[in-house]
Amino acid sequence: MNPIGTVDVRKANLLEELFSLKGKTALVTGGTRGIGRAIADAYAAAGADLVLTARDFQGCRSAAADLSARYGVKAVGKEMNVKNVERIDAVLKEVVDEFGKVDILVNSAGIAGSEKPVLRMTDEDLTEVMSVDFYGTFFVSRSVGQVMSRRKSGKIINICSVLGKVAARNMAGYCASKAAILQLTRVMALELMQDNIQVNAISPGYFVTDFSRGFLDMETGKRFMANKIPMKRAGNPEEIKSTAIYLATCPPFLTGTEISIDGGHSIV
């Protein structure tokens, strides 16, 4: 017997045991692009069946078909606006009827909102970003949490932001919504641990996505990266995958925490 080979097999079995998502069903809001899509891709690669939701139905269907073809998992796309409670409940019923459960929820749907100084923001500017980013996270978590509670099992992962902790001019609504999501994460973790549901958050910094590419390509954005981010660059969505898998497989003792992936932005 080759002892090295034996060790390698044992290592492989341990990794499979710790980080496999086979047999799990994950629902990812905003799962058609950017960070949400990267996380969905990681979960499919780890063996999870996927439900991708967004307002763009064709985009959902296309992304789901791609994941199913590449990884051999079951993946479906559902049109869903996270501001619409009735639609959320309807989609969740369809998901439970089709998959039987939701093991993992990733709240990734979000918008930046209007970039204006506070004194020029309208009521509508604030309402829009809070409705999508904060209320949307709350509404989806409440509905999915009820399903998870009945099964006494689940993982909820909220996508926050470095801007939930670090202030940015002209981004009051976005900053406030992400700070609110972080506190929501902590409260839900306290309330849901009795049902064996872990609630954690990922706080990305600036990543190269459709969401931020315009800013990052500008000279202003390039100077910002050079002067404000210790690593002097933006992140790649690929760099969020391992953390997302970890939080989807973490032990029950890990709950109510936030993991920052921001190139050091929040520590300077």
N, C-alpha and C positions, 0 to 999 in steps of 0.2 A: 504493500500500500504506500502511495506517495503522501507523506505527511503534509507537504506543502499544498498538494491538491486538496487534501481533506480540509485544511484550514480555509482554503479559498471557497470550498463548497459551504462550509459553516458560515463564513462571512456573507456569502450570497443569501443563504437562508435567513440570516439575521436581518439583513437589509430588507428582504422581502417581508419578513414579519413586522418590521418596524414601520416601513414606509409604503407598503402596497395599499392601493385604494380599490383593489378588485372586490366586486360585490357592493361597492358604495355608489350612491347617487348624489351628485353635486349639482346645485342650482347656482348659476353665476349670473347676476344682473350686470348689464353693461358688458356682456361677455363676447361681443363681436369684434372688439378692437382694443388696442392699447394694453393696459395692465390686466384688464378683465380677460382679454383673449389669451394673454400669456399664461395666466393662471389656469384657464380652461384647458389649454394645450398641455400644461404640466399634469393636470389631473387625469386627462385622457391617457397620457403616456404612462401614468401610474396605474391605469386599469379602471378608473371610475367611469360610470355612465354619466352623461352630461345633459343638463337642461340649460340652454343659453337664452337669456331674455334681453330684449332691447326694444326701442320703439320702431326700429327698422326690421320688419318681418323678413324681407328678402335677405338682409344681411345675416339675420339669425339662422335662417335655413341654410344659407351658403356655408357659414362657419360650422354649423353642426354636421353638415354633409362632409366637409373636409376632415373634421376630427374623426368621424366614424370610418371614413375610408383609410385614413393614415394609421389609426390605432386599433381598429376592429372593435370599438366600443359602441354602445348604443348612445346616440346623441340626437337631440331634437332642439329645434328653435321655436321660441314662443314670442309673439309680439306682446310687449307689456310696458306700459308707462307706470313708473313707480309712484307717480302722484295719484293714480287711480286705484282706490282701495277695492272697488268692486272687481276691476280687472285682475288685480293681484289675487284675490280670493278665487276667481274663476280659473286662472292659470294654475294655481296651486291644487285645486280640485282635479284638474286634468292631469297634473303631474302625479298626484297620489293614485289616481285611477290607473295610470299607465305604468308607473314604476313602483308603486306601493309604499314609497317613503321618500324622505329627503334626509340624507345623512349629513350633508355639508351645505352651508349657505355662504356664498361670498357676495357681499354688498359692494359692488364696484361701480354701479351706475352713478354718474355725477356730471355736473357742468361747472364751468368757471364762473359764470354769471357776468354781469356788466362790470367792466373795469372803470370805476369812477371814484372820485373822492367822496367821503361820507356825506359832505354837505351838498353834493349834487346827486346823490342816489335818490331814486324815487321809491315809493312804497312797492311798486311792481318789481323793481330791480331786486330788492331784498326778498320779496315773496318768492320770486322764481327760483333763486338759487337755494333758499332754505327748503322750498317745497320738494325739489329734486334731491338735493344732497342729504339733508337731515331728515325731513319727513319721509322721503322715500325709503331711506334706510330703516327708519322706525316702522313704517307700515309693513314692509316686506319681512322684517325680523319678527314682528308681532304675529303675522300669519304663519310663517314657517315655524316659529318657535312653538306655536300651539300644536302643530303636527309632531314636532320633535318631542314635546313634553309628553304626549300620549305614548310614545315609544320609549321614553326615559333614556334618550340618547341623541346626541347631535353636536355639531361644531358650527359656530357662527363666526365668520371672519369679516370684520368691517374694514374697508379701505378708507383710512383717514388721510392725513397729509402732514408734512412738515409745517405747513402753514396753519395747522391747528395749534401750533406752539410758537412759531416764529411769525412776527407781524410783517405784512407786505403792504405797501401803499396801494391804494385803489382796489384792494381786494377784501374789503371789510366783510361782505356777505359770505364769500368763500371761506375766509379764515374763521369766521364765527360758526359756520355750518360744520366745518371739520373739527373744531374744538368741541362742539356739541356732540358730535358722533363719538369722540373719545370718551366723554363722560357717559354717554348712553351705553357704550361698551362696558364700562365698569359697573354700572347699575344692573345691566342685564346679566352680567357675570354673577353678581351677588344673588340675584333673584332666581336664576335658572340652574344654579349648581345643584339645587335639591333634586332636579330632574336629570342629572348627569349630562347637562349641556354646557360645553365650554364656549365662552365668548371672548375673543381676542381681536386685536387690531394690528394692521400693518400701516405704517405711516411712511409712504414714499416721499422722497424729495423730488427734484426735477428729473423727469424721465423723458426720453425721446419718444414721444407718441404724437398722434394727431392733435391731442389736447394741448400740447405745449410746443410743437415744432415751430410754429410761427414766431414765438418769442425767442426760442433758442437760436433760430437762424438770423435774427437781427443782431446788429452790432451791440445793441444794448444787452441782449441776452448773452452774447459771447463775453462781454465785460463782466456781467454778473457771475457767470461761471468761473471766470478767472479770479475774481476778487472775493466772492462770497462762499464758494464751495471749496473746502480744503482739498478735495481730489481734482478740482479744476475741470470737471466735466459733468455732463448729465448721465443718468443711469440708462442702462439698456433693459427693456422689459424682461429679457432672459434672466436678469439678475434677481428677479423677484420670485422665480419659480420654486427654488428650494425652500424658501421661507414659507410659501403658501402650502407646500406639501407637508412641511413640519407641523404647521398649525392645524392641518386637516387630520393629522395622525397623532397629535400630542397627547401625553398622558392626562387623565382627568385633573391632576393636581395643578396643571397650568391653565389658569383662567384669569380674565380681567387684566391681561397685560398688553403692552404695545411694543411692537418691534419697529424701530426706525431703520429705513434703508434710504439714506440720503447723502452718502458721500461725506458725512461729517458735518453737514449743514447745521444741524440742531445742537451741536456741541461747541460752537464758536460764537 
